[in-house]
Amino acid sequence: TSFSSTEENPTFTFDTAGDFEVKLVATNSVGTVEITKTITVTAAPVAPIAGFSFSPASPETGQEVSFTNESTNADSYQWSADGTSFSSTEENPTFTFDTAGDFEVKLVVTNSVGTDETSTTITVTAAQVAPVAGFSFSPASPETGQEVSFTNESTNADSYQWSADGTSFSSTIENPTFTFDTAGDFEVKLVVTNSAGTDEITKTITVTAPPVAAFSFSPTSPETGQEVSFTNESTNADSYQWSAEGTSFNSTEKNPTFTFDTAGDYEVK
């Protein structure tokens, strides 16, 4: 220190904390004597300065938030957040926000000298939930060569993967279309994902082939009064309707017969 005095009763201000050996040397005409004493100087208290950080920086509802106290010279702490039940006197508390929104988190710190406070806005977003896969399609009973429209009915999905075994159908579009070239039962699968998980759904689509009408007849050159046999050569047909204009020929049989009573050219349909 710079303490040096010849006064009988001096004063001195110590600028730094620590242990100091203070020595007094006293003299008169007879002689000299000295004494030394240790003075322990402590740092003078200063006002606190509030500060804190938190993690994660972008919390979701239901996710625990850790608060890290970064204050200086503080002896006590009071945490709070308007609109919540958050209230703590811990140095480094945690809290879980149940609802999404912007929350002003306040820290008030104190010591024997004074008080300080700071506030920070925490934005809490709604926690993402796992997706649920769902879809419909139209037409409900498609035929080969007919475009099928798929309507995504999933919830909470961010991405989509469509497929159908035995076909080239593969799409990441939300609402794709596809044309089946062959008839049959096809398992169409939709897999949906988001950051919380994955879900999938499979539906069977029955694709039918459209009918193709065809027939032959015998004899090829019939005469009046001669029975004509019609042979159905159609494909993918479930029902039949035969007729011939200018005659009474009308049948729903698969392979009917008919006898023409008059000569002429007849359009058999």
MARNUMI-277282 format. One line per field, with one value per residue: x, y, z of N, C-alpha, C in turn; residue in one letter; residue number from 1. Coordinates in steps of 0.1 Angstrom, whole numbers, padded with zeros to 4 digits. Layout:
BEGIN
n.u (X; ...)
n.v (Y; ...)
n.w (Z; ...)
ca.u (X; ...)
ca.v (Y; ...)
ca.w (Z; ...)
c.u (X; ...)
c.v (Y; ...)
c.w (Z; ...)
code (a; ...)
pos (NUM; ...)
This chain:
BEGIN
n.u (0008; 0002; 0004; 0017; 0028; 0034; 0018; 0001; -0023; -0033; -0053; -0064; -0073; -0079; -0075; -0077; -0088; -0076; -0050; -0032; -0001; 0003; 0024; 0037; 0061; 0075; 0092; 0114; 0135; 0148; 0147; 0136; 0106; 0086; 0055; 0035; 0005; -0020; -0043; -0073; -0088; -0118; -0136; -0156; -0191; -0209; -0236; -0259; -0259; -0282; -0287; -0293; -0294; -0311; -0321; -0336; -0331; -0353; -0379; -0405; -0439; -0444; -0417; -0389; -0374; -0342; -0329; -0301; -0284; -0267; -0260; -0242; -0226; -0249; -0271; -0296; -0324; -0352; -0374; -0398; -0427; -0450; -0484; -0479; -0473; -0447; -0424; -0397; -0370; -0346; -0312; -0305; -0331; -0356; -0382; -0414; -0433; -0467; -0484; -0484; -0467; -0456; -0435; -0427; -0400; -0388; -0361; -0352; -0326; -0309; -0288; -0270; -0266; -0283; -0308; -0315; -0329; -0339; -0354; -0365; -0378; -0394; -0401; -0424; -0433; -0459; -0458; -0449; -0470; -0472; -0478; -0509; -0519; -0539; -0562; -0583; -0598; -0607; -0621; -0643; -0643; -0623; -0614; -0591; -0567; -0580; -0578; -0569; -0576; -0559; -0567; -0552; -0557; -0544; -0532; -0512; -0489; -0457; -0444; -0448; -0452; -0461; -0471; -0476; -0477; -0465; -0469; -0458; -0463; -0453; -0449; -0443; -0460; -0486; -0513; -0516; -0520; -0528; -0527; -0538; -0526; -0533; -0558; -0569; -0564; -0549; -0526; -0524; -0502; -0497; -0472; -0466; -0448; -0433; -0414; -0419; -0425; -0436; -0462; -0484; -0507; -0527; -0546; -0569; -0573; -0595; -0591; -0608; -0611; -0624; -0653; -0652; -0669; -0679; -0688; -0697; -0714; -0735; -0752; -0730; -0743; -0773; -0806; -0841; -0862; -0843; -0824; -0803; -0773; -0758; -0726; -0711; -0683; -0672; -0651; -0644; -0671; -0702; -0729; -0754; -0769; -0788; -0799; -0818; -0825; -0857; -0866; -0879; -0859; -0845; -0826; -0811; -0794; -0763; -0753; -0773; -0800; -0817; -0843; -0847; -0875; -0879; -0863; -0832; -0810; -0796; -0789; -0773; -0770)
n.v (-0012; 0024; 0035; 0056; 0074; 0101; 0110; 0111; 0098; 0086; 0082; 0059; 0047; 0017; 0004; -0021; -0055; -0078; -0092; -0072; -0061; -0039; -0016; 0001; 0024; 0037; 0064; 0080; 0101; 0082; 0058; 0034; 0017; -0009; -0021; -0046; -0053; -0073; -0064; -0073; -0067; -0066; -0069; -0043; -0045; -0046; -0034; -0058; -0074; -0084; -0113; -0138; -0170; -0194; -0228; -0253; -0230; -0226; -0236; -0263; -0269; -0288; -0294; -0294; -0265; -0252; -0228; -0207; -0190; -0160; -0138; -0113; -0107; -0114; -0123; -0134; -0148; -0143; -0158; -0155; -0157; -0141; -0151; -0177; -0205; -0203; -0198; -0192; -0195; -0206; -0208; -0217; -0226; -0249; -0251; -0261; -0253; -0253; -0243; -0228; -0198; -0163; -0156; -0135; -0138; -0131; -0122; -0113; -0100; -0097; -0082; -0071; -0045; -0037; -0040; -0057; -0063; -0083; -0090; -0115; -0125; -0155; -0176; -0200; -0229; -0249; -0283; -0307; -0333; -0369; -0380; -0390; -0413; -0412; -0417; -0412; -0424; -0419; -0428; -0450; -0476; -0482; -0486; -0502; -0481; -0459; -0428; -0425; -0406; -0397; -0387; -0371; -0375; -0373; -0363; -0338; -0343; -0340; -0350; -0372; -0406; -0425; -0457; -0487; -0521; -0541; -0523; -0493; -0472; -0445; -0419; -0386; -0366; -0347; -0351; -0373; -0387; -0417; -0441; -0473; -0500; -0526; -0551; -0560; -0566; -0542; -0532; -0502; -0481; -0456; -0437; -0415; -0388; -0368; -0346; -0358; -0385; -0414; -0428; -0451; -0463; -0487; -0495; -0515; -0515; -0523; -0529; -0530; -0545; -0528; -0539; -0556; -0558; -0585; -0609; -0639; -0657; -0685; -0704; -0688; -0677; -0675; -0688; -0679; -0690; -0706; -0715; -0693; -0693; -0675; -0667; -0656; -0636; -0618; -0599; -0595; -0591; -0587; -0587; -0589; -0577; -0584; -0575; -0568; -0547; -0542; -0567; -0592; -0599; -0601; -0604; -0614; -0634; -0652; -0666; -0665; -0678; -0673; -0671; -0659; -0645; -0633; -0624; -0605; -0577; -0575; -0556; -0568; -0562)
n.w (0000; 0000; 0024; 0047; 0074; 0098; 0117; 0148; 0151; 0125; 0094; 0069; 0036; 0023; -0010; -0021; -0015; 0011; 0033; 0054; 0067; 0092; 0105; 0134; 0144; 0172; 0188; 0212; 0233; 0246; 0233; 0208; 0197; 0183; 0167; 0152; 0134; 0119; 0094; 0081; 0051; 0035; 0004; -0006; -0007; -0038; -0060; -0073; -0106; -0129; -0149; -0174; -0192; -0213; -0222; -0242; -0270; -0286; -0274; -0271; -0263; -0233; -0231; -0211; -0199; -0192; -0170; -0168; -0145; -0148; -0134; -0115; -0083; -0068; -0041; -0037; -0055; -0077; -0098; -0124; -0146; -0165; -0168; -0164; -0141; -0132; -0107; -0088; -0065; -0068; -0079; -0105; -0121; -0135; -0159; -0173; -0200; -0206; -0226; -0259; -0270; -0265; -0238; -0211; -0193; -0161; -0140; -0109; -0089; -0058; -0032; -0003; -0010; -0030; -0057; -0088; -0120; -0149; -0180; -0204; -0235; -0242; -0267; -0271; -0289; -0302; -0295; -0319; -0330; -0336; -0370; -0386; -0409; -0438; -0465; -0495; -0526; -0560; -0591; -0572; -0581; -0603; -0638; -0660; -0676; -0667; -0651; -0617; -0589; -0560; -0528; -0502; -0468; -0444; -0412; -0396; -0411; -0428; -0450; -0478; -0490; -0516; -0529; -0548; -0548; -0575; -0594; -0612; -0596; -0577; -0556; -0542; -0540; -0525; -0532; -0554; -0588; -0607; -0633; -0637; -0656; -0658; -0649; -0616; -0580; -0560; -0536; -0523; -0508; -0483; -0468; -0442; -0427; -0401; -0379; -0355; -0359; -0378; -0399; -0415; -0440; -0457; -0485; -0504; -0539; -0563; -0596; -0626; -0659; -0688; -0706; -0738; -0766; -0787; -0813; -0831; -0857; -0868; -0892; -0916; -0937; -0935; -0942; -0946; -0920; -0910; -0881; -0864; -0848; -0823; -0812; -0784; -0780; -0764; -0741; -0706; -0698; -0681; -0685; -0711; -0740; -0767; -0800; -0831; -0855; -0870; -0865; -0842; -0825; -0794; -0767; -0736; -0732; -0730; -0753; -0776; -0798; -0830; -0854; -0885; -0902; -0926; -0957; -0960; -0952; -0920; -0892; -0866; -0832)
ca.u (0000; 0010; 0002; 0030; 0024; 0041; 0008; -0001; -0035; -0036; -0063; -0060; -0083; -0074; -0082; -0079; -0090; -0065; -0044; -0021; 0007; 0004; 0035; 0039; 0074; 0074; 0105; 0116; 0150; 0154; 0149; 0126; 0099; 0076; 0045; 0028; -0008; -0026; -0056; -0079; -0096; -0127; -0141; -0169; -0202; -0215; -0249; -0259; -0263; -0290; -0285; -0295; -0297; -0319; -0319; -0333; -0334; -0367; -0386; -0418; -0448; -0441; -0403; -0383; -0365; -0333; -0324; -0288; -0282; -0254; -0259; -0230; -0228; -0262; -0272; -0308; -0329; -0366; -0378; -0412; -0431; -0464; -0492; -0476; -0471; -0433; -0420; -0386; -0359; -0334; -0302; -0307; -0343; -0361; -0397; -0420; -0444; -0478; -0490; -0475; -0469; -0444; -0436; -0417; -0394; -0381; -0352; -0349; -0315; -0306; -0278; -0272; -0264; -0294; -0316; -0315; -0337; -0338; -0365; -0362; -0390; -0392; -0412; -0427; -0441; -0467; -0450; -0455; -0475; -0470; -0488; -0518; -0520; -0553; -0565; -0594; -0595; -0618; -0634; -0641; -0641; -0616; -0611; -0578; -0567; -0588; -0570; -0574; -0571; -0558; -0568; -0546; -0565; -0536; -0531; -0498; -0478; -0449; -0439; -0457; -0446; -0472; -0466; -0485; -0470; -0469; -0471; -0448; -0468; -0444; -0450; -0442; -0470; -0496; -0525; -0512; -0529; -0522; -0535; -0535; -0527; -0538; -0568; -0565; -0564; -0536; -0524; -0519; -0497; -0492; -0464; -0465; -0438; -0429; -0403; -0423; -0427; -0441; -0474; -0487; -0520; -0527; -0560; -0569; -0580; -0598; -0592; -0614; -0609; -0637; -0657; -0650; -0680; -0676; -0695; -0698; -0727; -0735; -0744; -0726; -0753; -0785; -0818; -0853; -0866; -0831; -0820; -0789; -0766; -0748; -0716; -0706; -0668; -0668; -0642; -0647; -0685; -0710; -0743; -0755; -0782; -0788; -0811; -0816; -0836; -0866; -0870; -0883; -0848; -0842; -0822; -0800; -0786; -0749; -0752; -0787; -0803; -0828; -0847; -0852; -0886; -0879; -0849; -0828; -0798; -0800; -0778; -0774; -0762)
ca.v (0000; 0036; 0040; 0061; 0086; 0104; 0115; 0103; 0090; 0088; 0074; 0054; 0039; 0006; 0003; -0035; -0064; -0086; -0091; -0062; -0059; -0025; -0014; 0014; 0025; 0049; 0067; 0092; 0103; 0070; 0047; 0031; 0004; -0011; -0032; -0049; -0059; -0077; -0059; -0080; -0058; -0073; -0061; -0036; -0050; -0037; -0038; -0070; -0072; -0095; -0118; -0153; -0176; -0206; -0238; -0249; -0217; -0226; -0248; -0266; -0272; -0300; -0296; -0287; -0254; -0249; -0214; -0206; -0177; -0154; -0126; -0111; -0101; -0116; -0132; -0141; -0148; -0145; -0160; -0155; -0155; -0137; -0160; -0191; -0207; -0203; -0189; -0200; -0188; -0213; -0201; -0222; -0234; -0254; -0250; -0267; -0245; -0261; -0237; -0221; -0183; -0155; -0154; -0126; -0144; -0121; -0125; -0102; -0104; -0088; -0084; -0061; -0032; -0033; -0050; -0055; -0072; -0084; -0098; -0120; -0131; -0169; -0181; -0215; -0233; -0261; -0295; -0315; -0347; -0378; -0379; -0401; -0415; -0415; -0412; -0418; -0423; -0417; -0434; -0461; -0488; -0478; -0495; -0501; -0470; -0447; -0421; -0426; -0395; -0400; -0375; -0372; -0371; -0375; -0352; -0335; -0349; -0331; -0356; -0383; -0415; -0434; -0468; -0498; -0533; -0547; -0512; -0483; -0461; -0440; -0404; -0379; -0355; -0348; -0357; -0377; -0395; -0428; -0449; -0487; -0506; -0540; -0553; -0568; -0560; -0535; -0527; -0489; -0477; -0442; -0435; -0401; -0385; -0355; -0347; -0366; -0399; -0420; -0436; -0456; -0469; -0494; -0498; -0523; -0509; -0533; -0523; -0539; -0541; -0525; -0550; -0555; -0566; -0592; -0621; -0645; -0664; -0696; -0703; -0674; -0672; -0682; -0686; -0677; -0702; -0714; -0710; -0688; -0694; -0664; -0670; -0644; -0636; -0605; -0601; -0587; -0587; -0593; -0588; -0589; -0573; -0586; -0570; -0567; -0538; -0547; -0580; -0593; -0604; -0594; -0614; -0612; -0646; -0650; -0672; -0668; -0682; -0665; -0675; -0647; -0650; -0626; -0622; -0591; -0574; -0571; -0551; -0574; -0555)
ca.w (0000; 0000; 0038; 0054; 0081; 0110; 0126; 0160; 0149; 0111; 0087; 0055; 0029; 0015; -0023; -0025; -0003; 0014; 0046; 0054; 0080; 0096; 0115; 0141; 0151; 0181; 0193; 0220; 0235; 0253; 0224; 0197; 0198; 0171; 0168; 0139; 0135; 0106; 0091; 0069; 0044; 0026; -0007; -0004; -0016; -0049; -0064; -0082; -0120; -0133; -0163; -0175; -0205; -0212; -0232; -0256; -0274; -0292; -0267; -0274; -0251; -0227; -0231; -0200; -0202; -0182; -0169; -0163; -0139; -0152; -0126; -0107; -0070; -0063; -0030; -0038; -0069; -0078; -0112; -0127; -0160; -0165; -0175; -0161; -0127; -0130; -0096; -0082; -0058; -0071; -0087; -0118; -0121; -0147; -0160; -0185; -0205; -0211; -0237; -0268; -0269; -0261; -0223; -0205; -0181; -0153; -0129; -0099; -0080; -0047; -0022; 0008; -0015; -0039; -0065; -0102; -0127; -0163; -0186; -0217; -0241; -0246; -0276; -0270; -0300; -0299; -0298; -0330; -0327; -0347; -0380; -0388; -0423; -0443; -0479; -0502; -0540; -0569; -0588; -0562; -0589; -0615; -0648; -0666; -0684; -0662; -0641; -0603; -0581; -0546; -0519; -0489; -0456; -0433; -0403; -0390; -0420; -0436; -0463; -0482; -0500; -0521; -0537; -0550; -0553; -0588; -0604; -0611; -0588; -0567; -0557; -0530; -0540; -0515; -0539; -0568; -0597; -0613; -0641; -0637; -0669; -0658; -0639; -0604; -0567; -0558; -0523; -0523; -0494; -0481; -0456; -0439; -0417; -0396; -0370; -0344; -0362; -0391; -0399; -0428; -0442; -0470; -0490; -0516; -0550; -0573; -0609; -0635; -0673; -0694; -0715; -0752; -0773; -0800; -0815; -0844; -0858; -0877; -0903; -0920; -0948; -0932; -0950; -0938; -0913; -0905; -0868; -0864; -0834; -0820; -0802; -0777; -0779; -0757; -0729; -0694; -0698; -0670; -0690; -0725; -0746; -0782; -0808; -0845; -0860; -0880; -0861; -0828; -0818; -0782; -0757; -0726; -0730; -0735; -0766; -0780; -0812; -0836; -0867; -0893; -0910; -0939; -0962; -0960; -0944; -0906; -0883; -0853; -0822)
c.u (0009; 0009; 0016; 0026; 0032; 0031; 0006; -0013; -0040; -0049; -0058; -0071; -0076; -0082; -0085; -0081; -0078; -0060; -0032; -0014; 0009; 0014; 0036; 0053; 0073; 0088; 0104; 0131; 0157; 0157; 0137; 0119; 0089; 0067; 0038; 0015; -0013; -0040; -0061; -0090; -0105; -0132; -0154; -0180; -0206; -0228; -0249; -0263; -0270; -0287; -0287; -0296; -0306; -0317; -0330; -0337; -0348; -0375; -0400; -0426; -0444; -0426; -0397; -0372; -0355; -0328; -0311; -0286; -0268; -0252; -0246; -0234; -0242; -0262; -0285; -0315; -0345; -0370; -0393; -0414; -0446; -0472; -0489; -0475; -0456; -0429; -0409; -0376; -0346; -0324; -0303; -0319; -0346; -0376; -0402; -0432; -0455; -0485; -0480; -0477; -0456; -0446; -0424; -0412; -0385; -0373; -0349; -0338; -0313; -0294; -0280; -0271; -0277; -0300; -0314; -0324; -0335; -0349; -0361; -0375; -0386; -0404; -0413; -0437; -0448; -0459; -0457; -0458; -0473; -0481; -0497; -0521; -0535; -0554; -0577; -0590; -0608; -0613; -0632; -0639; -0635; -0615; -0596; -0578; -0574; -0580; -0577; -0567; -0571; -0558; -0562; -0555; -0558; -0536; -0516; -0487; -0471; -0444; -0448; -0449; -0457; -0465; -0478; -0478; -0475; -0471; -0459; -0452; -0459; -0444; -0448; -0451; -0480; -0509; -0522; -0523; -0521; -0532; -0530; -0537; -0533; -0549; -0563; -0567; -0550; -0536; -0517; -0515; -0493; -0485; -0462; -0455; -0438; -0418; -0406; -0425; -0432; -0454; -0477; -0501; -0520; -0542; -0559; -0578; -0582; -0600; -0597; -0611; -0623; -0641; -0655; -0660; -0675; -0684; -0694; -0711; -0726; -0749; -0741; -0736; -0766; -0797; -0830; -0857; -0855; -0826; -0805; -0784; -0756; -0739; -0709; -0690; -0663; -0658; -0646; -0661; -0692; -0725; -0743; -0769; -0781; -0801; -0807; -0828; -0844; -0870; -0874; -0871; -0844; -0839; -0811; -0792; -0772; -0747; -0766; -0788; -0815; -0830; -0853; -0863; -0886; -0864; -0845; -0815; -0802; -0788; -0780; -0764; -0761)
c.v (0012; 0043; 0043; 0074; 0088; 0110; 0105; 0093; 0092; 0080; 0070; 0046; 0029; 0004; -0012; -0044; -0072; -0085; -0082; -0061; -0045; -0024; 0000; 0014; 0038; 0051; 0079; 0092; 0091; 0059; 0046; 0017; 0003; -0022; -0034; -0057; -0062; -0072; -0067; -0071; -0066; -0063; -0055; -0042; -0040; -0042; -0049; -0065; -0085; -0100; -0133; -0157; -0188; -0215; -0248; -0235; -0215; -0238; -0250; -0269; -0286; -0303; -0288; -0277; -0252; -0235; -0214; -0192; -0172; -0140; -0125; -0104; -0103; -0126; -0140; -0139; -0150; -0146; -0160; -0154; -0153; -0147; -0175; -0192; -0207; -0193; -0197; -0190; -0195; -0205; -0205; -0232; -0240; -0252; -0255; -0259; -0254; -0256; -0230; -0206; -0177; -0152; -0145; -0133; -0134; -0127; -0113; -0107; -0093; -0092; -0072; -0046; -0027; -0044; -0046; -0066; -0072; -0093; -0103; -0127; -0145; -0172; -0196; -0219; -0246; -0273; -0303; -0329; -0356; -0377; -0391; -0402; -0418; -0410; -0418; -0417; -0423; -0420; -0446; -0474; -0485; -0489; -0493; -0489; -0457; -0441; -0422; -0414; -0399; -0387; -0378; -0367; -0373; -0362; -0351; -0341; -0338; -0336; -0368; -0393; -0425; -0445; -0478; -0510; -0537; -0536; -0503; -0471; -0457; -0425; -0399; -0367; -0358; -0355; -0361; -0384; -0406; -0436; -0464; -0493; -0520; -0541; -0561; -0560; -0555; -0529; -0513; -0484; -0462; -0441; -0420; -0399; -0371; -0357; -0356; -0381; -0402; -0428; -0440; -0462; -0476; -0497; -0506; -0516; -0520; -0526; -0534; -0535; -0538; -0537; -0546; -0564; -0572; -0605; -0626; -0652; -0675; -0701; -0689; -0669; -0679; -0679; -0684; -0690; -0710; -0707; -0705; -0688; -0683; -0668; -0658; -0645; -0623; -0609; -0591; -0583; -0594; -0595; -0585; -0585; -0574; -0580; -0569; -0558; -0545; -0562; -0580; -0598; -0595; -0604; -0609; -0624; -0644; -0655; -0675; -0674; -0674; -0670; -0663; -0652; -0644; -0624; -0607; -0589; -0569; -0567; -0557; -0567; -0562)
c.w (0000; 0014; 0044; 0061; 0094; 0120; 0137; 0158; 0134; 0106; 0074; 0049; 0020; 0002; -0027; -0013; -0001; 0029; 0045; 0067; 0082; 0107; 0120; 0147; 0159; 0187; 0203; 0223; 0241; 0243; 0214; 0201; 0187; 0174; 0155; 0141; 0120; 0105; 0079; 0063; 0034; 0015; -0004; -0013; -0026; -0053; -0074; -0097; -0125; -0147; -0163; -0189; -0202; -0224; -0231; -0260; -0280; -0286; -0273; -0262; -0246; -0226; -0220; -0205; -0190; -0182; -0162; -0158; -0143; -0145; -0119; -0094; -0064; -0051; -0031; -0052; -0068; -0093; -0113; -0142; -0160; -0173; -0173; -0145; -0123; -0119; -0089; -0076; -0060; -0080; -0102; -0119; -0134; -0147; -0173; -0189; -0211; -0223; -0246; -0266; -0266; -0246; -0219; -0192; -0174; -0142; -0121; -0090; -0070; -0039; -0012; 0003; -0023; -0046; -0080; -0109; -0142; -0168; -0200; -0222; -0246; -0255; -0276; -0281; -0295; -0303; -0309; -0325; -0339; -0357; -0380; -0403; -0427; -0457; -0484; -0517; -0548; -0584; -0579; -0569; -0602; -0625; -0653; -0676; -0679; -0651; -0627; -0596; -0566; -0538; -0505; -0478; -0443; -0424; -0398; -0398; -0427; -0449; -0465; -0492; -0503; -0529; -0538; -0556; -0566; -0598; -0603; -0603; -0577; -0567; -0543; -0530; -0530; -0520; -0553; -0576; -0603; -0621; -0641; -0651; -0670; -0647; -0627; -0591; -0564; -0544; -0524; -0509; -0494; -0468; -0454; -0427; -0413; -0386; -0358; -0347; -0376; -0389; -0413; -0428; -0456; -0473; -0503; -0527; -0560; -0586; -0619; -0650; -0679; -0704; -0730; -0759; -0786; -0801; -0829; -0845; -0869; -0879; -0908; -0930; -0945; -0942; -0941; -0932; -0908; -0892; -0869; -0850; -0833; -0809; -0796; -0775; -0772; -0745; -0718; -0693; -0687; -0675; -0705; -0730; -0761; -0788; -0822; -0850; -0871; -0877; -0846; -0819; -0806; -0771; -0748; -0724; -0735; -0749; -0771; -0794; -0817; -0850; -0875; -0902; -0924; -0943; -0961; -0952; -0930; -0898; -0869; -0843; -0809)
code (t; s; f; s; s; t; e; e; n; p; t; f; t; f; d; t; a; g; d; f; e; v; k; l; v; a; t; n; s; v; g; t; v; e; i; t; k; t; i; t; v; t; a; a; p; v; a; p; i; a; g; f; s; f; s; p; a; s; p; e; t; g; q; e; v; s; f; t; n; e; s; t; n; a; d; s; y; q; w; s; a; d; g; t; s; f; s; s; t; e; e; n; p; t; f; t; f; d; t; a; g; d; f; e; v; k; l; v; v; t; n; s; v; g; t; d; e; t; s; t; t; i; t; v; t; a; a; q; v; a; p; v; a; g; f; s; f; s; p; a; s; p; e; t; g; q; e; v; s; f; t; n; e; s; t; n; a; d; s; y; q; w; s; a; d; g; t; s; f; s; s; t; i; e; n; p; t; f; t; f; d; t; a; g; d; f; e; v; k; l; v; v; t; n; s; a; g; t; d; e; i; t; k; t; i; t; v; t; a; p; p; v; a; a; f; s; f; s; p; t; s; p; e; t; g; q; e; v; s; f; t; n; e; s; t; n; a; d; s; y; q; w; s; a; e; g; t; s; f; n; s; t; e; k; n; p; t; f; t; f; d; t; a; g; d; y; e; v; k)
pos (1; 2; 3; 4; 5; 6; 7; 8; 9; 10; 11; 12; 13; 14; 15; 16; 17; 18; 19; 20; 21; 22; 23; 24; 25; 26; 27; 28; 29; 30; 31; 32; 33; 34; 35; 36; 37; 38; 39; 40; 41; 42; 43; 44; 45; 46; 47; 48; 49; 50; 51; 52; 53; 54; 55; 56; 57; 58; 59; 60; 61; 62; 63; 64; 65; 66; 67; 68; 69; 70; 71; 72; 73; 74; 75; 76; 77; 78; 79; 80; 81; 82; 83; 84; 85; 86; 87; 88; 89; 90; 91; 92; 93; 94; 95; 96; 97; 98; 99; 100; 101; 102; 103; 104; 105; 106; 107; 108; 109; 110; 111; 112; 113; 114; 115; 116; 117; 118; 119; 120; 121; 122; 123; 124; 125; 126; 127; 128; 129; 130; 131; 132; 133; 134; 135; 136; 137; 138; 139; 140; 141; 142; 143; 144; 145; 146; 147; 148; 149; 150; 151; 152; 153; 154; 155; 156; 157; 158; 159; 160; 161; 162; 163; 164; 165; 166; 167; 168; 169; 170; 171; 172; 173; 174; 175; 176; 177; 178; 179; 180; 181; 182; 183; 184; 185; 186; 187; 188; 189; 190; 191; 192; 193; 194; 195; 196; 197; 198; 199; 200; 201; 202; 203; 204; 205; 206; 207; 208; 209; 210; 211; 212; 213; 214; 215; 216; 217; 218; 219; 220; 221; 222; 223; 224; 225; 226; 227; 228; 229; 230; 231; 232; 233; 234; 235; 236; 237; 238; 239; 240; 241; 242; 243; 244; 245; 246; 247; 248; 249; 250; 251; 252; 253; 254; 255; 256; 257; 258; 259; 260; 261; 262; 263; 264; 265; 266; 267; 268; 269)
